[in-house]
């Protein structure tokens, strides 16, 4: 097949998904072209994308927020479709690429696939009016301009149905990951100055409202007062980075909170003892999957996709989605107990063998959807 994959964000979980999918489809003999936006693309993302040996790689400037520049971006995407095509399927990832790629003029029909990677309407802080407006737009695009929407968890599928999207347009393909390496614990801790005997809580993700990093810093400040060997590793950057750094400075625990972009979550997972993700909303977080595949105990808020990786009280702790940091601190303190940590780790290692987490399954299921649409 000749395939066009389109993404605006250029990082985070959607970036990981995009690279893994492009790599997997290329390895299966398909001619894959990719469009990405250089405006928000992380350097590591671009390097990995360039190293894939795709049939074509195209940079189109797309802004995150809606605006007049969307007209030029839409024209540039159409130009790629004409010059590098024809394509059998066009697959857009995340909201901006999804909107620009699905808006089309009359002509030869090319199946359009859309993976939201969490509908914007899943944000509990959006408000009733925002959910109504954005939900109406998503429903209109789904009903009129989309051949298939791929939800990455059962929770995201249920949300799409609640928005009024037709069942026949929806499929579920849970994200898949490669098992993180198990031999990087010493190297990562030494590079970051984290003692080998430290109890290390880990966070991986964009420093943004969705991921709620401020919840974790506030909770860890409470934990650190009672657990002197506890440390916190936060991997990522984003529009809240300056605020998070100021919060770390004010916490009095700067020496035990390590912010870095020097490692990916996959590279650092072996160094982490407990993966702690206090997100406000998700569809199916890659970091959750990577932590589960690595056999790490999890502390997660009750957001999309959690049921795939976490059984509360067995391989981790499930929290209500609230801004109060005290329940999160209590969960971290509970897993600071050696007995509790050992039991949760043993259960996590048992669940790590689940085939649900496999990357090749994700690629195969996506490939099957493409073939079905072409047929």
C-alpha positions as CSV (number, residue, x, y, z in Angstrom):
1,X,0.0,0.0,0.0
2,X,0.9,3.6,-0.5
3,X,0.3,5.4,2.8
4,X,0.4,9.0,4.1
5,X,0.7,9.6,7.8
6,X,0.2,13.1,9.2
7,X,1.0,14.6,12.6
8,X,1.4,18.1,14.0
9,X,2.6,17.6,17.6
10,X,6.0,16.0,17.0
11,X,6.6,14.5,20.4
12,X,5.1,12.8,23.4
13,X,2.9,9.7,23.1
14,X,1.4,10.6,19.8
15,X,5.0,11.1,18.4
16,X,6.0,7.7,19.7
17,X,3.0,6.1,18.1
18,X,3.6,7.9,14.9
19,X,7.2,6.7,14.6
20,X,6.4,3.2,15.7
21,X,3.6,2.9,13.2
22,X,5.7,4.4,10.3
23,X,8.6,2.0,11.1
24,X,6.3,-1.1,11.4
25,X,4.5,-0.4,8.2
26,X,7.7,0.3,6.3
27,X,9.2,-3.0,7.6
28,X,6.2,-4.8,6.1
29,X,6.9,-3.4,2.6
30,X,4.5,-0.5,2.4
31,X,5.5,2.8,0.9
32,X,5.0,5.2,3.8
33,X,5.2,9.0,3.4
34,X,5.0,11.2,6.5
35,X,4.1,14.8,7.1
36,X,5.2,16.5,10.3
37,X,5.3,20.1,11.6
38,X,8.7,21.5,12.5
39,X,7.1,24.1,14.8
40,X,6.7,21.9,17.8
41,X,8.7,18.9,16.8
42,X,11.2,17.7,19.4
43,X,14.7,17.2,18.0
44,X,14.8,13.6,19.0
45,X,11.5,13.0,17.2
46,X,12.8,14.5,14.0
47,X,16.0,12.5,14.2
48,X,14.2,9.2,14.6
49,X,11.8,10.1,11.8
50,X,14.6,10.9,9.4
51,X,16.3,7.6,10.3
52,X,13.4,5.4,9.3
53,X,14.1,5.5,5.6
54,X,10.6,6.4,4.6
55,X,9.4,6.7,1.0
56,X,8.9,10.4,1.6
57,X,9.3,12.8,4.5
58,X,7.6,16.2,4.3
59,X,7.7,19.2,6.7
60,X,4.5,21.3,6.8
61,X,4.2,24.2,9.3
62,X,1.1,23.5,11.4
63,X,0.3,25.5,14.5
64,X,-1.4,24.0,17.6
65,X,-4.1,26.6,17.9
66,X,-6.6,27.3,15.1
67,X,-5.8,30.4,13.1
68,X,-5.3,32.0,9.6
69,X,-2.2,29.9,9.0
70,X,-4.3,26.8,8.8
71,X,-5.3,27.8,5.3
72,X,-1.7,27.6,4.1
73,X,-1.1,24.4,6.0
74,X,-4.1,22.8,4.4
75,X,-2.9,23.8,1.0
76,X,0.6,22.5,1.7
77,X,-0.9,19.1,2.8
78,X,-3.0,18.9,-0.4
79,X,0.2,19.7,-2.4
80,X,2.0,16.8,-0.9
81,X,-1.0,14.5,-1.7
82,X,-0.8,15.6,-5.3
83,X,2.9,15.6,-5.8
84,X,3.8,12.4,-3.8
85,X,0.6,10.5,-4.4
86,X,-1.7,8.9,-5.2
87,X,-2.1,7.3,-1.8
88,X,-4.3,4.4,-0.9
89,X,-5.0,5.7,2.7
90,X,-4.3,9.0,4.5
91,X,-4.0,8.6,8.3
92,X,-4.1,11.7,10.5
93,X,-3.0,11.8,14.1
94,X,-4.2,14.2,16.8
95,X,-6.7,17.1,16.4
96,X,-4.9,19.6,14.2
97,X,-3.7,17.1,11.6
98,X,-7.0,15.4,11.9
99,X,-9.0,18.5,11.0
100,X,-6.6,19.7,8.2
101,X,-6.3,16.3,6.6
102,X,-10.0,15.4,6.6
103,X,-11.2,18.7,5.1
104,X,-11.2,18.0,1.3
105,X,-12.6,19.1,-2.0
106,X,-14.6,16.8,-4.4
107,X,-12.5,14.4,-6.4
108,X,-11.1,10.9,-6.2
109,X,-11.9,9.4,-2.9
110,X,-9.0,8.4,-0.7
111,X,-10.0,6.8,2.6
112,X,-9.3,9.1,5.6
113,X,-8.4,7.6,8.9
114,X,-8.1,9.6,12.2
115,X,-6.5,8.7,15.5
116,X,-7.3,11.4,18.1
117,X,-4.8,10.3,20.8
118,X,-7.4,11.6,23.3
119,X,-10.3,13.8,22.1
120,X,-10.0,17.3,23.4
121,X,-13.4,16.9,24.9
122,X,-12.0,14.3,27.3
123,X,-10.4,17.1,29.3
124,X,-12.5,17.4,32.5
125,X,-11.6,21.1,32.8
126,X,-13.0,22.1,29.4
127,X,-16.4,23.0,30.7
128,X,-19.9,22.3,29.4
129,X,-19.8,24.9,26.6
130,X,-16.4,23.8,25.4
131,X,-17.4,20.2,25.3
132,X,-20.5,21.0,23.4
133,X,-18.7,23.1,20.8
134,X,-15.7,20.8,20.2
135,X,-17.9,17.7,20.5
136,X,-20.2,19.0,17.7
137,X,-17.1,19.7,15.5
138,X,-15.8,16.2,16.1
139,X,-19.1,14.6,15.5
140,X,-19.6,16.5,12.2
141,X,-16.2,15.5,10.9
142,X,-16.7,11.9,11.9
143,X,-20.1,11.6,10.2
144,X,-19.2,13.4,7.0
145,X,-15.5,13.4,6.3
146,X,-14.0,10.4,8.0
147,X,-13.9,6.8,6.9
148,X,-12.6,5.4,10.2
149,X,-11.7,6.7,13.6
150,X,-9.2,4.6,15.6
151,X,-9.6,4.8,19.3
152,X,-6.6,3.7,21.4
153,X,-8.7,2.4,24.3
154,X,-12.1,1.2,25.2
155,X,-12.5,4.4,27.3
156,X,-11.8,6.6,24.3
157,X,-14.3,4.5,22.2
158,X,-17.0,5.0,24.8
159,X,-16.3,8.7,24.8
160,X,-16.7,8.8,21.0
161,X,-20.0,7.0,21.2
162,X,-21.2,9.5,23.8
163,X,-20.4,12.3,21.4
164,X,-22.7,10.7,18.9
165,X,-20.1,9.2,16.5
166,X,-21.5,6.3,14.5
167,X,-20.4,2.8,15.6
168,X,-19.6,1.8,12.1
169,X,-17.0,4.5,11.9
170,X,-15.1,3.5,15.0
171,X,-12.4,0.9,15.7
172,X,-10.3,0.1,18.8
173,X,-6.6,-0.5,18.4
174,X,-4.8,-0.3,21.7
175,X,-1.3,1.2,21.6
176,X,1.6,-1.2,21.6
177,X,5.2,-0.8,22.8
178,X,8.5,-2.5,22.7
179,X,9.6,-3.8,26.1
180,X,11.9,-1.2,27.7
181,X,15.5,-2.4,28.3
182,X,16.1,-3.8,31.7
183,X,19.9,-3.1,32.0
184,X,19.9,0.8,32.1
185,X,19.3,1.2,35.9
186,X,22.8,1.9,36.9
187,X,23.8,4.1,34.0
188,X,20.7,6.3,34.3
189,X,21.0,6.8,38.0
190,X,24.7,7.6,37.8
191,X,24.2,10.1,35.0
192,X,21.6,12.0,37.0
193,X,23.3,11.7,40.4
194,X,20.6,9.6,41.9
195,X,21.8,7.1,44.6
196,X,21.4,3.5,43.8
197,X,19.6,2.9,47.1
198,X,17.1,5.7,46.5
199,X,13.4,4.9,46.1
200,X,12.7,6.6,42.8
201,X,9.3,7.7,41.7
202,X,9.1,8.5,38.0
203,X,7.1,10.7,35.7
204,X,7.4,10.8,31.9
205,X,5.4,13.2,29.8
206,X,4.9,16.8,28.6
207,X,5.0,19.4,31.3
208,X,1.5,20.6,30.5
209,X,-2.0,21.0,32.0
210,X,-3.1,17.6,30.7
211,X,-0.3,15.7,32.5
212,X,-0.7,17.7,35.8
213,X,3.0,17.7,36.8
214,X,2.2,20.3,39.5
215,X,0.1,17.7,41.3
216,X,3.1,15.3,41.5
217,X,5.6,18.0,42.8
218,X,3.2,19.0,45.5
219,X,2.6,15.4,46.6
220,X,6.3,14.5,46.5
221,X,7.1,17.5,48.8
222,X,4.9,15.8,51.4
223,X,6.4,12.4,50.8
224,X,10.0,13.7,51.0
225,X,9.5,14.9,54.5
226,X,8.7,11.4,55.7
227,X,10.8,9.2,53.4
228,X,14.4,10.5,53.4
229,X,15.6,8.1,50.7
230,X,12.9,9.1,48.2
231,X,13.7,10.9,44.9
232,X,11.6,12.0,42.0
233,X,12.6,11.8,38.3
234,X,10.6,13.9,35.9
235,X,11.3,13.4,32.2
236,X,9.9,15.9,29.7
237,X,9.4,19.5,28.7
238,X,6.5,21.7,27.8
239,X,4.7,25.0,28.3
240,X,4.5,24.5,32.1
241,X,8.2,23.9,32.5
242,X,9.1,27.3,34.0
243,X,6.2,27.0,36.5
244,X,7.2,23.5,37.5
245,X,10.8,24.6,38.0
246,X,9.7,27.4,40.2
247,X,7.5,25.0,42.2
248,X,10.5,22.7,42.6
249,X,12.6,25.6,43.9
250,X,9.9,26.5,46.4
251,X,9.4,22.9,47.6
252,X,12.7,22.8,49.4
253,X,13.4,19.4,47.7
254,X,15.3,20.6,44.7
255,X,18.2,18.2,45.4
256,X,15.9,15.2,45.2
257,X,13.7,16.2,42.3
258,X,15.4,15.6,38.9
259,X,14.0,17.3,35.8
260,X,15.6,16.2,32.5
261,X,15.2,15.6,28.8
262,X,18.4,13.7,28.6
263,X,16.6,10.3,28.5
264,X,13.4,8.9,27.0
265,X,10.9,7.1,29.2
266,X,11.9,3.8,27.6
267,X,15.6,4.4,28.4
268,X,15.0,5.4,32.0
269,X,12.2,3.0,32.9
270,X,14.6,0.5,34.5
271,X,15.9,3.2,36.8
272,X,12.4,3.9,38.2
273,X,10.9,2.0,41.1
274,X,7.3,3.4,40.9
275,X,5.8,5.1,37.8
276,X,3.5,7.9,38.9
277,X,1.3,9.7,36.4
278,X,-1.3,12.1,37.8
279,X,-2.9,13.0,34.4
280,X,-6.1,14.9,34.1
281,X,-7.1,13.0,31.0
282,X,-5.7,10.4,28.6
283,X,-6.9,8.1,25.8
284,X,-4.2,5.4,26.2
285,X,-0.9,6.7,27.6
286,X,2.3,5.3,26.1
287,X,4.1,5.9,29.4
288,X,1.5,3.7,31.2
289,X,2.1,0.9,28.7
290,X,5.9,1.2,28.9
291,X,5.8,1.1,32.7
292,X,3.5,-1.9,32.6
293,X,5.6,-3.7,30.0
294,X,8.7,-3.1,32.2
295,X,7.0,-4.5,35.2
296,X,6.8,-1.3,37.2
297,X,4.2,-0.7,39.9
298,X,1.9,2.2,38.8
299,X,0.2,5.1,40.6
300,X,-2.3,6.5,38.1
301,X,-5.4,8.7,38.1
302,X,-8.6,7.2,36.8
303,X,-8.3,8.3,33.2
304,X,-8.7,6.6,29.7
305,X,-6.9,3.4,29.2
306,X,-6.0,2.7,32.9
307,X,-8.0,-0.5,33.0
308,X,-5.6,-1.9,30.3
309,X,-2.6,-1.7,32.6
310,X,-3.6,-1.4,36.2
311,X,-5.5,-3.6,38.7
312,X,-6.0,-1.4,41.7
313,X,-4.3,-2.8,44.8
314,X,-2.5,-5.5,42.8
315,X,0.1,-3.9,40.5
316,X,-0.4,-0.4,41.6
317,X,-2.9,2.2,43.0
318,X,-5.7,3.9,41.2
319,X,-6.6,7.5,42.3
320,X,-9.6,9.7,41.8
321,X,-8.9,12.5,39.3
322,X,-8.6,15.5,41.6
323,X,-6.2,18.3,42.1
324,X,-5.8,17.7,45.9
325,X,-2.2,16.3,46.2
326,X,-2.9,14.5,49.5
327,X,-4.3,11.2,48.1
328,X,-1.4,11.0,45.7
329,X,1.0,11.6,48.5
330,X,-0.7,8.9,50.6
331,X,-0.4,6.4,47.7
332,X,3.3,7.2,47.3
333,X,3.8,6.7,51.0
334,X,2.1,3.4,50.9
335,X,4.4,2.1,48.2
336,X,7.4,3.5,50.1
337,X,6.8,0.6,52.5
338,X,9.2,-2.2,51.4
339,X,6.6,-4.9,51.9
340,X,3.9,-3.2,49.8
341,X,6.5,-2.3,47.1
342,X,7.7,-5.9,46.9
343,X,4.2,-7.3,46.5
344,X,3.1,-4.7,43.9
345,X,6.4,-5.2,41.9
346,X,5.9,-9.0,41.8
347,X,2.4,-8.5,40.5
348,X,3.6,-6.0,37.9
349,X,6.3,-8.3,36.6
350,X,3.7,-11.1,36.2
351,X,1.4,-8.7,34.2
352,X,4.3,-7.5,32.1
353,X,4.1,-10.6,29.9
354,X,0.6,-9.7,28.6
355,X,0.4,-9.8,24.8
356,X,-1.8,-6.7,24.9
357,X,1.3,-4.5,25.1
358,X,3.0,-5.8,22.0
359,X,3.9,-3.4,19.2
360,X,3.5,-5.8,16.4
361,X,-0.1,-6.4,17.4
362,X,-0.8,-2.7,17.0
363,X,0.8,-2.5,13.6
364,X,-1.1,-5.6,12.4
365,X,-4.5,-4.3,13.5
366,X,-3.9,-0.9,11.9
367,X,-2.8,-2.5,8.7
368,X,-6.0,-4.7,8.7
369,X,-8.1,-1.5,8.9
370,X,-6.3,0.0,6.0
371,X,-6.9,-3.1,3.8
372,X,-10.5,-3.2,4.8
373,X,-11.1,0.4,3.8
374,X,-9.3,-0.1,0.4
375,X,-11.4,-3.2,-0.2
